[in-house]
Amino acid sequence: MFLDVLRRRNPKFLEAAIVLHRQGKIPANAYVLDLDAVEANARVLKTEADRLGLKIFAMTKQVGRASSFCAAVQRGGINRSVAVDMACARATHRAGLRVGHLGHLQQVARHEAKGAAAIFRPDYWTVFNDDKASEAAEGARAAGYVQNLLARIRAEGDTFYRGHEGGFDAADVAAIADAFDALDGGRFAGITTFPALLFDHKSRKVLPTHNLATLTKAAETLAKAGRTGIEVNAPGTTSSVLLQGLADAGATQCEPGNGLHGTTALHVVEDLPELPAACYLTEVSHLSGGKAYCFGGGFYIDPIFPDYDVKAIVSDEPTVAASALRSVEVPPPSAIDYYAMIDADGPNTPKPGDTAVFGFRGQAFVTRAYVVGVSGISKGMPKVESIENGFGEPQAWPV
């Protein structure tokens, strides 16, 4: 689905990626990023966040925490990251972003808390229970500062992805705040949840979840208890056009991820201010049984849409023409994606070595793919800035 948007809104990016692959400058099995577009997208999001008084943290996991991506985000005005796990914290810290938010979605393991506090000193640290709050506070105390703690809260009717559950009972938020303030090395700073916004397939719009209402109600409870300056962290499907709604609901923090590279579900159905800036590129390996097998390793297609006919541009020259599109069978998540199978029927049969470009929404950090940052596309001078793995670590390529 995103391939159609890429072909229409950012064709020079796809053509540049194909050229660089043909020249041997981009490996197969790579998420490719248009860094010029990422920088512009970050600037759009930061400008709107500033207008609304929202703190803004960049989510980088979807593009493998790439160092060149982090640098582009910083050029666009966003200087803090949200670390979905410790690997994110390490990579974004190494790339020059300050860790603005740690512990959400994944909590920090017990024996990593002291190191996380000493090295990263996150602006905010989310905890799901009293034990995790104590560990974060102890780490901060040892490092000589007081840690701002966010309580992950939940209430009846809230939505969580399976495996993401956890948090404090929202009805106890006032007592939770007092308990955090009593910790040596910790203080209560605010509340969070995920997701606060979700794409609704029926209406083709992004709508607030019950979780966002839970945050709003909890913030009101805290205000009645005399607390002021409460941070309300409300991540979810994030585009600049949605920030006003978050601010109206009382949010003080936002965390764009897919919005930075123009791949939220809403970007498929509406032309939003952010340009699509990510694709997946690989190449044909061999033909067998009427199929052209292309190298895999990065075929995690984020299941935000029901199953659809996945297509790729397959060509030995730069193009975004409809005639270059071919249907592709991608292995199911239960299988290892050594290859995907491209329909090889009809004229212009794919050949070994042909470039194959996809436009699905990925999650590079859970794959074996390279992540490649390309600058200069908007100026007609594309240049590969980095080739890294999903941990933001440079990779020697070719071997």
C-alpha positions in Angstrom: 0.0 0.0 0.0 2.8 2.4 0.8 4.4 1.7 -2.5 1.6 3.5 -4.3 2.1 6.5 -2.1 5.9 6.4 -2.6 5.5 6.2 -6.4 3.2 9.2 -6.4 4.6 11.5 -3.7 8.4 10.6 -3.7 9.3 9.0 -7.0 12.8 10.5 -7.0 13.6 8.6 -3.8 12.7 5.2 -5.4 14.6 6.0 -8.6 17.7 7.1 -6.6 17.5 3.9 -4.5 17.4 1.8 -7.6 20.3 3.7 -9.2 22.5 3.3 -6.1 21.7 -0.4 -5.9 22.6 -0.9 -9.6 25.9 0.9 -8.9 26.7 -1.5 -6.1 26.3 1.1 -3.4 23.3 -0.3 -1.6 23.0 -3.9 -0.5 20.1 -6.2 -1.1 17.9 -6.7 2.0 18.0 -3.1 3.0 15.6 -0.6 4.4 16.5 2.6 2.6 15.8 6.1 4.0 15.4 9.4 2.3 17.2 11.6 4.8 16.3 14.9 3.2 12.6 14.0 3.6 13.1 12.7 7.1 14.7 16.1 8.1 11.8 18.0 6.5 9.3 15.7 8.2 11.0 16.2 11.6 10.9 20.0 11.1 7.1 19.9 10.3 6.4 17.8 13.4 8.7 19.9 15.7 7.1 23.2 14.5 3.6 22.0 15.2 4.7 20.5 18.6 6.3 23.8 19.6 3.1 25.7 18.6 1.1 23.5 20.9 3.6 23.4 23.7 4.2 19.7 23.4 7.5 18.0 24.2 8.6 15.8 21.3 10.6 12.6 21.3 11.7 10.7 18.2 10.9 6.9 17.9 13.6 5.3 15.9 13.1 1.5 16.2 11.1 1.2 12.9 14.2 2.2 11.0 16.7 0.3 13.0 17.8 3.3 15.1 20.0 4.4 12.2 22.7 7.0 13.0 22.1 9.0 9.8 18.3 8.9 10.6 19.0 10.3 14.1 21.2 13.0 12.6 18.5 14.0 10.1 15.9 14.2 12.9 18.3 16.4 14.9 18.7 18.7 11.9 15.0 18.9 11.8 14.9 20.2 15.3 14.2 17.1 17.4 17.0 16.4 19.8 15.5 13.7 22.0 14.5 10.1 21.5 12.1 7.7 23.1 13.9 4.4 23.7 11.5 1.5 23.3 14.2 -0.7 24.9 17.8 -0.5 26.1 19.1 -1.2 22.6 17.3 2.0 21.4 18.8 3.9 24.3 22.3 2.8 23.5 21.9 3.5 19.7 20.3 6.9 19.9 22.6 8.0 22.7 25.6 7.0 20.5 24.1 8.9 17.6 23.8 12.1 19.6 20.2 12.2 20.6 19.5 12.7 24.3 17.3 10.0 25.8 14.1 11.8 26.5 12.0 8.8 27.5 13.1 5.3 28.7 11.1 2.3 29.9 8.2 2.4 27.5 7.3 0.1 25.8 9.8 -2.3 27.4 10.8 -1.9 31.0 14.4 -1.7 32.1 15.8 -5.0 33.5 16.9 -4.9 37.1 20.6 -5.0 36.7 20.6 -2.4 33.9 18.8 0.3 35.9 22.0 1.7 37.4 23.8 1.8 34.1 20.8 3.4 32.4 20.7 6.2 35.0 24.4 6.8 35.0 24.9 6.9 31.2 21.6 8.1 29.8 20.0 10.2 32.6 16.7 10.1 30.8 14.4 13.1 31.1 11.5 10.7 31.9 11.5 7.0 32.9 8.3 5.0 32.7 7.6 2.3 35.3 4.8 -0.3 35.5 5.0 -1.2 39.2 6.6 -0.2 42.5 9.6 -2.5 42.1 10.5 -0.8 38.8 10.0 2.6 40.3 12.4 1.7 43.2 15.0 0.4 40.7 14.9 3.5 38.6 15.1 5.8 41.7 18.0 3.8 43.2 19.9 4.1 39.9 19.3 7.8 39.8 20.4 8.2 43.5 23.6 6.4 42.8 24.2 8.7 39.8 23.5 11.8 41.9 20.2 13.1 40.5 16.5 12.7 41.0 14.7 10.8 38.2 11.4 12.1 36.7 9.1 9.0 36.8 6.1 8.4 34.6 3.5 5.9 35.8 2.1 3.6 33.1 -1.6 3.4 33.9 -4.5 1.3 32.8 -8.3 1.2 33.4 -11.2 -1.0 32.3 -11.9 -0.5 28.6 -8.3 0.4 27.7 -6.7 -1.2 24.6 -3.3 -2.9 24.7 -1.6 -5.0 22.0 -1.2 -8.6 23.2 2.0 -8.8 25.2 2.0 -5.0 25.9 -0.2 -5.3 29.0 0.9 -3.9 32.4 0.8 -0.8 34.6 -0.8 0.7 37.6 -4.5 0.9 38.2 -5.5 4.4 37.1 -7.9 4.8 40.0 -4.9 4.8 42.4 -3.0 7.5 40.6 -3.0 10.0 43.5 -1.5 7.4 45.8 1.0 6.3 43.1 2.2 9.9 42.8 2.8 10.1 46.6 4.6 6.8 46.6 7.0 8.0 43.8 7.7 11.2 45.6 8.7 9.3 48.7 11.4 7.4 46.8 15.0 8.5 47.4 16.2 9.4 43.9 12.7 9.6 42.3 9.8 11.9 41.9 6.4 11.7 40.3 6.4 13.5 37.0 3.3 12.2 35.1 1.4 9.4 33.4 1.5 7.5 30.1 -0.2 4.8 28.1 0.0 3.2 24.7 -1.8 3.5 22.3 -3.5 6.8 22.8 -4.5 7.0 19.1 -5.3 4.2 16.6 -6.2 4.1 12.9 -9.8 2.9 12.4 -10.2 0.9 9.2 -13.9 1.4 8.9 -13.8 5.2 9.1 -10.3 5.5 7.6 -9.5 8.0 10.3 -7.2 8.0 13.4 -9.4 8.0 16.5 -8.6 8.4 20.2 -8.6 5.2 22.2 -10.2 4.7 25.6 -6.6 5.0 26.9 -6.5 8.6 26.1 -9.6 9.3 28.1 -8.0 7.3 30.9 -5.1 9.7 30.8 -7.3 12.8 30.8 -9.4 11.5 33.7 -6.2 10.6 35.7 -4.7 14.1 35.1 -7.9 15.6 36.4 -7.7 13.5 39.5 -4.1 14.6 40.1 -5.1 18.3 39.6 -7.8 17.9 42.2 -5.2 16.5 44.6 -3.3 19.7 44.2 -0.7 18.5 41.7 0.4 20.9 38.9 2.8 20.6 36.0 1.8 16.9 35.3 3.3 15.4 32.2 0.9 13.4 30.0 2.7 11.2 27.6 0.3 10.1 24.8 2.1 8.0 22.1 0.3 6.4 19.2 -0.3 7.0 15.5 1.4 10.4 15.2 1.3 12.9 12.3 1.6 16.7 12.7 -2.2 16.9 11.8 -3.0 14.9 14.9 -1.1 16.9 17.5 -3.8 19.4 18.1 -6.2 16.6 19.2 -3.6 15.3 21.6 -3.0 18.8 23.1 -6.8 19.3 23.4 -7.0 16.1 25.4 -4.4 17.4 27.8 -1.3 15.6 26.4 2.1 17.4 27.0 4.3 14.9 25.2 4.2 13.2 21.7 6.4 10.5 20.2 6.4 10.4 16.4 7.9 7.3 14.8 6.3 6.3 11.6 5.3 9.9 11.2 9.0 10.9 10.7 9.2 8.7 7.6 5.6 9.2 6.5 4.4 5.6 7.1 1.5 5.9 9.5 -1.7 4.1 8.3 -3.3 7.6 7.8 -0.5 8.4 5.2 -2.0 5.7 3.0 -5.4 7.3 2.8 -4.5 11.0 3.0 -1.7 13.2 1.7 -0.3 14.5 5.0 2.4 17.1 5.4 5.0 14.4 6.0 6.5 12.7 2.9 7.0 9.0 2.7 10.7 8.4 3.2 11.3 4.7 3.7 11.3 1.7 1.3 12.6 -1.9 1.4 15.0 -2.8 -1.4 16.4 -6.2 -2.4 17.3 -8.1 -5.6 16.3 -11.2 -7.6 18.4 -14.2 -6.8 17.1 -16.9 -9.1 14.0 -18.2 -10.9 12.1 -21.4 -10.2 8.6 -22.7 -11.1 7.4 -19.4 -12.6 8.6 -17.4 -9.7 11.5 -15.0 -9.3 13.0 -15.5 -5.8 14.3 -12.3 -4.2 16.5 -12.1 -1.2 14.7 -11.7 2.1 15.7 -10.9 5.7 13.6 -7.8 6.1 10.1 -9.0 5.4 8.4 -7.9 8.6 5.3 -6.2 7.2 3.7 -4.4 10.1 0.1 -5.8 10.1 -1.7 -2.6 10.4 -3.9 -3.5 7.4 -5.7 -6.7 6.5 -3.9 -9.0 4.0 -3.4 -7.3 0.6 -1.7 -8.0 -2.7 1.9 -7.0 -1.9 3.7 -5.6 -4.9 7.2 -4.6 -5.8 8.9 -2.5 -8.5 11.1 -5.0 -10.3 13.6 -3.5 -12.8 17.1 -3.2 -14.0 16.8 0.5 -14.4 15.3 3.4 -12.3 11.5 3.5 -12.8 8.3 4.0 -10.9 6.1 2.9 -13.9 3.1 0.7 -13.3 4.4 -1.7 -15.9 7.3 -2.5 -13.5 5.0 -3.6 -10.7 4.7 -7.3 -9.9 2.8 -9.2 -7.2 4.9 -10.9 -4.5 4.2 -13.8 -2.2 5.9 -13.1 1.2 6.6 -16.0 3.6 4.2 -16.1 6.6 5.6 -14.8 9.9 6.0 -18.4 11.1 8.6 -19.0 8.4 12.1 -17.7 8.0 12.1 -15.2 5.1 15.1 -16.3 3.2 13.3 -15.3 0.0 10.1 -13.9 -1.2 8.5 -15.0 -4.5 7.8 -12.6 -7.3 5.3 -13.4 -10.0 7.5 -14.0 -13.1 4.7 -14.5 -15.7 4.2 -12.4 -18.8 6.7 -10.1 -20.6 9.8 -8.6 -19.2 10.5 -11.6 -16.9 12.6 -10.7 -13.9 16.2 -11.6 -14.2 18.8 -12.5 -11.5 20.3 -9.3 -10.2 17.2 -7.1 -10.9 16.3 -4.6 -8.2 13.1 -5.2 -6.3 11.7 -2.2 -4.3 8.8 -2.6 -1.8 6.8 0.0 0.1 5.4 -1.7 3.1 5.6 -0.4 6.7 8.4 -2.2 8.3 10.0 -2.7 11.7 13.7 -2.9 10.9 14.8 -3.6 14.4 13.2 -7.1 14.5 14.8 -8.1 11.1 18.1 -9.2 9.6 18.0 -6.3 7.2 20.6 -3.5 6.6 19.4 0.0 7.1 20.8 2.5 4.6 20.5 6.3 4.9 20.7 8.3 1.7 21.1 12.1 1.6 21.0 14.6 -1.3 17.9 13.1 -3.1 16.1 16.4 -3.0 19.1 18.1 -4.7 19.5 15.3 -7.3 22.8 14.2 -5.7 22.0 11.0 -3.8 24.8 9.8 -1.5 24.9 6.8 0.9 25.6 8.2 4.4 25.4 5.0 6.4 25.0 1.2 6.1 24.1 -0.3 9.5 22.3 -3.2 11.2 19.1 -2.9 13.2 21.0 -1.7 16.3 22.5 1.3 14.6 25.9 -0.3 14.2 28.0 0.2 11.1 28.3 -2.8 8.8 31.2 -3.6 6.5 29.6 -4.0 3.1 30.6 -5.4 0.7 32.3 -8.0 2.8 
